[in-house]
Amino acid sequence: MALLAGNAIPNDKIAVVIGIDAKTLRKHYRSELDRAAAMVEAKLIGHLIRLASGRDGVALKAAIFALRCRFGWSEYAPRPNASGSNI
């Protein structure tokens, strides 16, 4: 079960593989599912950071993606005032 969850297999698919209801899976294996999801996220973030540290177009796209997702950057957000005043 942890192997499946650690490879980002959806919970409903894991339940089918091990032969239980998805609700039962979540009830009895919540901590394992949460831990596996955190591990998948950590792996993906590591790969994203590795890509973003390059010097090509992929690096630029990865950096922009990371800034938008993790830090809320948006091309639609108001730009800071160029004069430095807060008015």
Secondary structure, DSSP 4 states (H G I P E B T S, - for coil): -HHHHHTT--HHHHHHHHTS-HHHHHHHHHHHHHHHHHHHHHHHHHHHHHHHTSSSHHHHHHHHHHHHHHH---TTSPPPPTTS---
